[in-house]
Amino acid sequence: MIVRHYLVRNEGETARRFVIRLEEAEGRWTSSCEEVDSTGKVIPGSARIAPKFYGLTEEQAARRMLAALENSFDDVVETGL
C-alpha cells in the first residue's frame, strides 16, 4: 500500500488533512481517501471525499482521487505527514 498525505483548505477555513491510499490487486490499482488527524489516524465518522477509484496504473488511480480533492477544496498540497 502506498499512502500520500495532503493538507487541504477552503478560503477562510482551517486546514484539514487527508490521505489517499493506493493499493494494487489483480492487475489494477484502487485509490481511497479519508480525513486524518495530525498523527495520520483516520478521524472516526469523517466524510469520505469520494468512493474508491480504479486505474490501470498507480498514477491513474491517484490522479482520479486527487482530482476529487481538488474539486472539493481551494488549496490542496501534498505533505510528508
Protein Blocks (a to p, Z undefined) as FASTA:
>chain_A
ZZdddddddehiacdddddddddeehiacdddddddfkopacehiacfbdcdddfbfklm
mmmmmmmmmmmpmbdcddfZZ
